Amino acid sequence: MSKVALLLAGVTAVAFTAACGGTGTESADGRTVTVYSADGVGGWYTGRFAEFTAATGIAVNLVEAGSGEVVNRVDKEQSNPQADVIVTLPPFIQKAKKSGLLQPSGIDTAAIGAADKDVDGTYVTMANNYLCFIANPAVDASALTWDDLLKPEYKGKLQYSTPGQAGDGTAVLVLLQQLRGKQGALDYLTALQANNVGPSSSTGKLQAKVDKGELLIANGDVQMNLTTVKEKGSTFDVFFPVADGKRTTVPVPYVMGLAKGAPHKDDAIELMTFLLAPDAQSKLAPEAFAVSPRTDLTEPSAPAEVLAGVEVLPIDWDAVLTDLDADLAAYQQATGS
């Protein structure tokens, strides 16, 4: 059994019903809020939406997609808005703001730290999450460095999701830029191509490949990977490659905003307030292995234990967004992806 599996063995399993994109039932009086969300916290949503509907009579319609696709869909629907609430990862939530797809919600975010919310009130972190890597149990990942991943024994046995297509893949590029500078990141990823299986638009699909041994190493994120260990009994290990003697990562939070032109604005604000309240937030760690951004919730959690000793580098996501197109073009040219 992997170290992560041992860590989670004492956590009570929660039965999750996967929320289906585009589905939902209206309440008796027809009140419905539509949430467009990056996938990954569907189980936590299921319980919270049921509680919200029971308390308010407002039904919730959840549409899940990739983090970039969520924003693209809202953009295409500007002439006929369908989404009330948008939940996605950075820098895509910043892109939504810059594109005029969000409006201030006015919800109370006093318990949320300044780094986890927009100064203009257009978005706020709903659940904190962090980039990580996963390794098949055949690999001792406890002290793997970034340079170790370049070794020939990982040829055809390593894969990471593609920057610009997957939020976690974009985070790999951002982290390497922090550690090595922009050119250093490109040089490293170019060298890594010798081992990389090839492009992948989905980070989640890499988990099963690592579990089966088709891959030995892949990127991931703490919330998704720990949930998979608990729900599917996966035995891969979560790890953070070492650089200069330190394990480091970057945040990949789920960030929530009120869609501009939201058809059910008032009900959407009520839902957003509910999801940020202490009761809902306290269930993030045990049910979704995510970390609450609320500064008044400090209970120990499995994610916190996994992150012990790992340095989380602060990221200016607005700066990332400004350079993103150029950085992705440079990445594609350097790696041939």
C-alpha positions in Angstrom: 0.0 0.0 0.0 1.4 3.4 -0.9 2.2 6.1 1.7 -0.8 8.1 0.5 -3.1 5.1 0.8 -1.9 4.5 4.3 -2.4 8.2 5.1 -6.0 8.0 3.9 -6.9 4.6 5.4 -8.4 6.2 8.5 -10.6 8.6 6.5 -14.2 7.6 6.3 -15.3 7.0 2.7 -18.0 9.3 1.4 -20.3 8.0 -1.4 -20.2 10.4 -4.2 -22.7 10.7 -7.1 -21.0 12.2 -10.1 -22.7 15.3 -11.2 -23.5 15.3 -14.9 -22.8 18.3 -17.1 -26.0 20.0 -18.2 -28.3 18.1 -15.9 -30.5 19.3 -13.1 -34.1 19.6 -11.9 -36.0 22.7 -11.2 -37.5 23.5 -7.8 -41.2 23.6 -7.4 -41.4 27.3 -8.3 -38.9 27.0 -11.1 -35.9 28.6 -9.3 -32.6 27.2 -10.7 -29.0 28.4 -10.6 -26.6 27.1 -13.3 -23.0 26.6 -12.4 -20.3 26.2 -15.0 -17.4 24.5 -13.2 -14.0 23.0 -13.9 -14.3 19.3 -13.0 -12.8 17.8 -9.9 -15.0 18.6 -6.9 -18.2 17.0 -8.2 -18.6 14.9 -5.1 -18.4 17.9 -2.7 -20.8 19.7 -5.0 -23.4 16.9 -4.8 -23.7 17.1 -1.0 -23.6 20.9 -0.9 -26.1 21.5 -3.7 -28.6 19.0 -2.1 -28.2 20.9 1.2 -28.7 24.3 -0.5 -31.8 23.1 -2.3 -33.3 21.7 0.9 -32.6 25.0 2.7 -33.7 27.4 0.0 -35.9 25.6 -2.6 -33.4 26.7 -5.3 -32.2 23.8 -7.6 -28.7 23.8 -9.0 -27.8 22.8 -12.5 -24.1 21.8 -12.8 -22.2 21.8 -16.1 -18.6 20.5 -15.8 -15.8 20.9 -18.3 -12.1 21.7 -18.5 -10.9 24.9 -16.9 -10.3 26.7 -20.1 -13.4 25.3 -21.8 -15.6 26.7 -19.0 -14.5 30.2 -19.8 -14.7 29.7 -23.6 -18.3 28.5 -23.3 -19.3 31.5 -21.3 -17.6 33.8 -23.8 -19.5 32.2 -26.7 -22.8 32.6 -24.9 -22.5 36.3 -24.2 -25.4 37.2 -26.4 -27.6 34.7 -24.5 -26.1 34.1 -21.1 -26.7 30.7 -19.5 -24.3 30.5 -16.6 -24.9 32.1 -13.3 -21.8 31.0 -11.5 -18.4 30.3 -13.0 -15.8 28.1 -11.2 -12.5 27.6 -12.8 -8.7 27.6 -12.2 -6.2 30.4 -12.7 -5.2 32.0 -15.0 -8.6 31.2 -16.7 -10.6 33.0 -14.0 -8.4 36.1 -14.6 -9.0 35.7 -18.3 -12.8 35.7 -17.6 -12.4 39.0 -15.7 -10.3 40.5 -18.4 -12.8 39.5 -21.0 -15.7 41.1 -19.1 -17.4 37.8 -18.3 -17.7 38.5 -14.6 -19.4 41.0 -12.3 -18.9 41.8 -8.6 -21.1 39.6 -6.5 -21.0 41.6 -3.2 -20.8 38.5 -1.1 -19.0 38.6 2.2 -15.4 37.5 1.8 -14.0 39.0 5.1 -12.8 35.5 6.2 -10.9 35.0 3.0 -7.3 36.1 2.8 -6.4 38.9 0.4 -4.3 36.6 -1.8 -7.4 34.4 -2.4 -9.7 37.1 -3.7 -9.9 39.7 -6.4 -9.5 43.3 -5.2 -12.5 44.3 -7.4 -14.7 41.6 -5.9 -15.3 39.7 -9.2 -13.9 36.4 -8.0 -12.9 34.5 -4.8 -11.2 31.2 -4.1 -13.7 28.5 -3.3 -11.2 25.7 -2.6 -7.5 25.6 -2.5 -5.6 22.9 -4.4 -1.9 22.4 -5.4 0.1 21.0 -8.2 1.8 17.7 -7.5 3.2 14.6 -9.3 2.3 11.0 -8.9 4.5 7.9 -9.2 3.8 4.2 -9.6 4.7 2.2 -6.5 7.6 0.6 -8.4 9.3 4.0 -8.2 10.8 5.4 -4.9 9.5 8.9 -5.4 10.5 10.2 -1.9 13.5 12.1 -3.1 13.1 12.4 -6.8 14.5 15.6 -8.3 13.5 17.4 -11.5 16.8 16.2 -13.0 15.9 12.6 -12.1 12.9 12.8 -14.4 15.3 13.3 -17.3 16.9 9.9 -16.7 16.6 7.3 -19.6 14.8 4.8 -17.4 11.7 7.0 -17.7 11.7 7.1 -21.5 8.1 6.4 -22.6 7.0 6.1 -19.0 6.4 9.7 -18.2 3.7 12.1 -19.2 2.4 15.5 -18.2 -0.8 17.3 -19.3 -0.3 19.9 -22.0 0.2 23.6 -20.9 -2.6 25.8 -22.3 -5.0 22.8 -22.5 -5.0 21.6 -18.9 -4.9 23.8 -15.8 -2.4 21.4 -14.1 -0.3 21.3 -17.2 -0.2 25.1 -17.3 0.9 24.9 -13.6 3.8 22.7 -14.5 5.1 25.4 -16.9 4.5 28.1 -14.3 6.3 26.3 -11.6 9.3 25.6 -13.8 9.4 29.3 -14.8 9.6 30.1 -11.1 12.4 27.6 -10.4 14.5 28.1 -13.6 13.3 31.2 -15.3 11.4 31.3 -18.6 14.3 30.1 -20.8 15.4 27.6 -18.3 11.9 26.1 -18.1 11.8 25.8 -21.9 15.2 24.2 -21.9 14.1 21.7 -19.3 10.8 20.8 -21.0 12.6 20.4 -24.3 15.0 17.9 -22.6 12.0 16.1 -21.0 10.5 15.5 -24.4 12.9 12.5 -24.7 10.9 10.8 -22.0 7.5 12.3 -22.5 4.9 10.0 -24.0 3.2 12.9 -25.7 0.5 15.6 -25.4 -2.5 15.1 -23.0 -5.4 17.5 -22.7 -6.5 15.7 -19.5 -4.6 15.4 -16.3 -7.1 13.1 -14.7 -6.7 10.4 -17.4 -3.1 10.0 -16.5 -3.9 8.6 -13.1 -5.2 5.2 -14.3 -2.1 4.9 -16.5 0.2 5.4 -13.5 -1.8 3.0 -11.4 -1.5 0.2 -14.1 2.2 0.8 -14.7 1.7 2.1 -18.2 3.4 5.2 -16.9 5.7 5.5 -14.0 5.5 9.3 -13.5 2.7 11.9 -14.3 1.6 15.3 -13.1 -1.5 15.8 -11.1 -3.0 17.8 -8.3 -3.4 17.1 -4.6 -7.2 17.3 -4.5 -7.8 15.0 -7.5 -5.1 12.5 -6.7 -6.1 12.0 -3.0 -9.7 11.7 -4.0 -8.8 9.0 -6.5 -6.8 7.1 -3.9 -9.8 7.1 -1.6 -12.5 6.4 -4.0 -10.8 4.0 -6.4 -8.1 2.4 -4.2 -5.3 3.7 -6.4 -1.8 2.9 -5.0 0.3 5.6 -6.7 2.3 8.0 -4.5 1.9 11.7 -4.5 5.2 13.6 -4.6 6.8 17.0 -5.3 10.0 17.0 -7.3 13.0 18.4 -5.5 14.8 21.5 -6.7 17.8 22.9 -4.8 17.1 20.6 -1.9 13.5 21.8 -1.5 10.1 20.4 -2.6 8.0 23.2 -4.1 4.7 23.6 -5.7 2.2 26.3 -6.9 -1.5 26.7 -6.1 -4.2 25.6 -8.6 -7.3 26.7 -6.7 -10.9 26.4 -7.7 -12.0 30.1 -8.0 -15.6 31.3 -8.1 -17.2 34.3 -9.8 -20.6 35.7 -10.7 -21.2 35.6 -14.4 -22.0 38.9 -16.1 -25.6 38.8 -17.3 -26.4 35.9 -14.9 -30.0 35.0 -15.6 -30.6 34.2 -11.9 -28.3 36.7 -10.2 -29.9 36.9 -6.8 -30.2 33.2 -6.4 -26.6 32.8 -7.7 -25.3 35.1 -5.0 -27.2 33.1 -2.4 -25.5 29.9 -3.6 -22.1 31.5 -3.6 -22.6 32.7 -0.1 -23.7 29.2 0.9 -20.6 27.6 -0.6 -18.2 30.0 1.2 -19.9 29.6 4.6 -18.1 27.7 7.4 -20.4 24.7 7.3 -19.8 24.0 3.6 -16.1 24.9 3.7 -15.5 22.6 6.6 -16.4 19.6 4.4 -13.9 20.4 1.7 -11.0 18.5 3.3 -12.8 15.3 4.4 -15.0 15.0 1.2 -12.8 16.5 -1.6 -9.3 16.7 -0.1 -9.2 20.4 -0.9 -8.1 23.1 1.5 -10.5 25.9 2.6 -9.4 29.5 1.9 -11.2 30.6 5.1 -8.8 31.9 7.7 -11.0 30.8 10.5 -11.0 27.1 9.7 -7.8 25.5 10.9 -8.6 21.8 11.5 -5.9 19.3 10.4 -6.5 17.5 7.1 -5.1 14.9 4.8 -4.1 17.5 2.2 -2.2 19.5 4.9 -0.3 16.4 5.9 0.7 15.7 2.3 1.8 19.3 1.9 3.9 19.3 5.1 7.4 20.6 4.3 6.4 21.7 0.8 7.0 25.3 -0.1 4.0 26.9 -1.9 5.3 29.6 -4.3 3.1 32.7 -4.6 2.0 33.3 -8.2 0.9 36.6 -9.8 -1.7 35.1 -12.0 -2.5 38.4 -13.7 1.2 38.5 -14.9 0.9 34.9 -16.0 -2.2 35.7 -18.1 -0.4 38.7 -19.7 2.4 36.6 -21.0 0.5 33.3 -21.4 -0.1 33.4 -25.2 3.6 34.2 -25.8 4.7 31.6 -23.3 2.6 28.9 -24.8 3.8 29.8 -28.3 7.4 29.5 -27.1 6.6 26.2 -25.3 5.1 24.8 -28.5 8.0 25.9 -30.6 10.6 24.5 -28.1 9.0 21.2 -27.6 7.3 20.6 -30.9 4.0 20.0 -29.1 
